[in-house]
Amino acid sequence: MASEPTSKAGSQIRVGLIGVGNWAKHGHLRVLDLLPDYKVTAVYSQRSEASREVAREYGIKKRGAVGKRAGQSS
């Protein structure tokens, strides 16, 4: 039995990723890009250049860097 899409007709589930390491780049982003019910709308990373590269490659408009949590060492 085929499963029905979970989103309303004509709408997509918007996804934001925090962290753009190997799993995100070679797994999550590639798969989400293939699924018509999903759209990655934002990516964030501790390194702004990493989020910029991924955003450019996948046409994602919102990107940026997130700071380290309080008490986290370098």
MIDOSE-1310 file (N, C-alpha, C; in nm, 2 decimals, decimal comma, always signed):
residues 74
mase	+0,08/-0,12/+0,00/+0,00/+0,00/+0,00/+0,09/+0,12/+0,00; +0,07/+0,21/-0,09/+0,15/+0,34/-0,10/+0,10/+0,43/+0,01; +0,20/+0,50/+0,06/+0,16/+0,60/+0,17/+0,13/+0,74/+0,11; +0,04/+0,81/+0,17/+0,00/+0,94/+0,12/+0,09/+1,04/+0,17
ptsk	+0,12/+1,15/+0,09/+0,20/+1,26/+0,14/+0,14/+1,32/+0,26; +0,22/+1,37/+0,36/+0,16/+1,42/+0,48/+0,13/+1,57/+0,47; +0,19/+1,64/+0,37/+0,16/+1,78/+0,36/+0,04/+1,81/+0,28; -0,02/+1,93/+0,29/-0,13/+1,97/+0,21/-0,09/+1,99/+0,07
agsq	-0,18/+1,97/-0,02/-0,16/+1,98/-0,16/-0,10/+2,12/-0,19; +0,01/+2,12/-0,26/+0,08/+2,25/-0,30/+0,17/+2,31/-0,20; +0,17/+2,25/-0,08/+0,26/+2,31/+0,02/+0,38/+2,22/+0,05; +0,48/+2,27/+0,11/+0,60/+2,19/+0,14/+0,63/+2,20/+0,29
irvg	+0,69/+2,10/+0,35/+0,73/+2,11/+0,48/+0,87/+2,18/+0,48; +0,88/+2,29/+0,55/+1,00/+2,37/+0,56/+1,09/+2,31/+0,66; +1,22/+2,30/+0,63/+1,32/+2,24/+0,72/+1,44/+2,34/+0,74; +1,49/+2,35/+0,86/+1,61/+2,42/+0,88/+1,71/+2,33/+0,95
ligv	+1,84/+2,34/+0,91/+1,94/+2,25/+0,96/+2,04/+2,34/+1,05; +2,07/+2,29/+1,16/+2,18/+2,35/+1,24/+2,29/+2,25/+1,24; +2,40/+2,29/+1,18/+2,52/+2,20/+1,17/+2,52/+2,15/+1,02; +2,63/+2,17/+0,95/+2,64/+2,13/+0,81/+2,77/+2,05/+0,80
gnwa	+2,78/+1,95/+0,88/+2,90/+1,86/+0,87/+2,87/+1,75/+0,76; +2,95/+1,64/+0,77/+2,94/+1,54/+0,67/+2,80/+1,48/+0,65; +2,74/+1,45/+0,77/+2,60/+1,39/+0,76/+2,51/+1,48/+0,70; +2,51/+1,60/+0,73/+2,42/+1,70/+0,67/+2,45/+1,71/+0,52
khgh	+2,57/+1,73/+0,48/+2,61/+1,76/+0,34/+2,59/+1,63/+0,25; +2,63/+1,52/+0,30/+2,62/+1,40/+0,22/+2,50/+1,31/+0,24; +2,42/+1,34/+0,34/+2,31/+1,26/+0,37/+2,18/+1,35/+0,37; +2,16/+1,42/+0,47/+2,03/+1,49/+0,49/+2,00/+1,59/+0,37
lrvl	+2,09/+1,67/+0,33/+2,06/+1,77/+0,23/+2,04/+1,70/+0,09; +2,11/+1,60/+0,06/+2,09/+1,53/-0,07/+1,96/+1,47/-0,07; +1,92/+1,40/+0,04/+1,79/+1,33/+0,04/+1,68/+1,43/+0,04; +1,68/+1,53/+0,12/+1,57/+1,63/+0,13/+1,56/+1,70/+0,00
dllp	+1,66/+1,72/-0,08/+1,66/+1,78/-0,21/+1,58/+1,70/-0,31; +1,58/+1,57/-0,29/+1,51/+1,48/-0,38/+1,36/+1,46/-0,34; +1,32/+1,50/-0,22/+1,18/+1,48/-0,18/+1,10/+1,60/-0,20; +1,00/+1,59/-0,29/+0,92/+1,71/-0,32/+0,84/+1,77/-0,21
dykv	+0,81/+1,69/-0,11/+0,73/+1,75/+0,01/+0,81/+1,83/+0,10; +0,94/+1,84/+0,08/+1,03/+1,91/+0,18/+1,11/+2,01/+0,11; +1,14/+2,12/+0,18/+1,22/+2,23/+0,13/+1,31/+2,28/+0,24; +1,44/+2,28/+0,22/+1,53/+2,33/+0,32/+1,54/+2,48/+0,30
tavy	+1,50/+2,55/+0,41/+1,49/+2,70/+0,40/+1,60/+2,77/+0,47; +1,67/+2,70/+0,56/+1,78/+2,77/+0,64/+1,88/+2,67/+0,68; +2,01/+2,72/+0,68/+2,12/+2,64/+0,74/+2,20/+2,72/+0,83; +2,25/+2,67/+0,94/+2,33/+2,74/+1,03/+2,44/+2,65/+1,07
sqrs	+2,56/+2,71/+1,10/+2,68/+2,63/+1,14/+2,76/+2,72/+1,24; +2,85/+2,66/+1,31/+2,94/+2,74/+1,39/+3,03/+2,82/+1,30; +3,06/+2,77/+1,19/+3,15/+2,84/+1,09/+3,06/+2,90/+0,98; +3,06/+3,03/+0,97/+2,98/+3,10/+0,87/+3,01/+3,06/+0,73
easr	+3,14/+3,03/+0,70/+3,18/+2,99/+0,56/+3,12/+2,85/+0,53; +3,10/+2,76/+0,62/+3,04/+2,63/+0,60/+2,90/+2,65/+0,56; +2,82/+2,73/+0,63/+2,68/+2,75/+0,60/+2,67/+2,83/+0,47; +2,76/+2,92/+0,44/+2,75/+2,99/+0,31/+2,77/+2,90/+0,19
evar	+2,87/+2,81/+0,20/+2,90/+2,71/+0,10/+2,78/+2,62/+0,07; +2,72/+2,57/+0,17/+2,60/+2,48/+0,16/+2,48/+2,56/+0,10; +2,46/+2,68/+0,15/+2,35/+2,76/+0,11/+2,36/+2,79/-0,04; +2,48/+2,82/-0,09/+2,50/+2,85/-0,23/+2,48/+2,72/-0,31
eygi	+2,53/+2,61/-0,27/+2,51/+2,48/-0,34/+2,37/+2,44/-0,36; +2,29/+2,46/-0,25/+2,15/+2,41/-0,26/+2,05/+2,52/-0,27; +2,09/+2,65/-0,30/+2,00/+2,76/-0,32/+1,91/+2,79/-0,20; +1,98/+2,79/-0,08/+1,91/+2,82/+0,04/+1,93/+2,96/+0,08
kkrg	+1,83/+3,04/+0,10/+1,84/+3,18/+0,12/+1,89/+3,22/+0,26; +1,84/+3,16/+0,36/+1,88/+3,19/+0,50/+1,99/+3,11/+0,54; +2,10/+3,17/+0,59/+2,21/+3,10/+0,64/+2,28/+3,19/+0,74; +2,37/+3,13/+0,82/+2,44/+3,20/+0,92/+2,52/+3,12/+1,01
avgk	+2,57/+3,18/+1,11/+2,66/+3,11/+1,21/+2,59/+3,12/+1,35; +2,60/+3,02/+1,43/+2,54/+3,02/+1,56/+2,66/+3,02/+1,66; +2,65/+3,09/+1,77/+2,76/+3,10/+1,86/+2,77/+2,97/+1,95; +2,88/+2,96/+2,02/+2,89/+2,85/+2,11/+2,81/+2,87/+2,23
ragq	+2,77/+2,76/+2,29/+2,69/+2,77/+2,41/+2,78/+2,82/+2,53; +2,71/+2,88/+2,63/+2,78/+2,92/+2,74/+2,85/+2,80/+2,81; +2,98/+2,82/+2,85/+3,05/+2,72/+2,91/+3,12/+2,61/+2,82; +3,10/+2,63/+2,69/+3,15/+2,53/+2,60/+3,30/+2,57/+2,57
ss	+3,39/+2,48/+2,57/+3,53/+2,52/+2,54/+3,56/+2,52/+2,39; +3,66/+2,58/+2,36/+3,70/+2,60/+2,21/+3,74/+2,47/+2,15
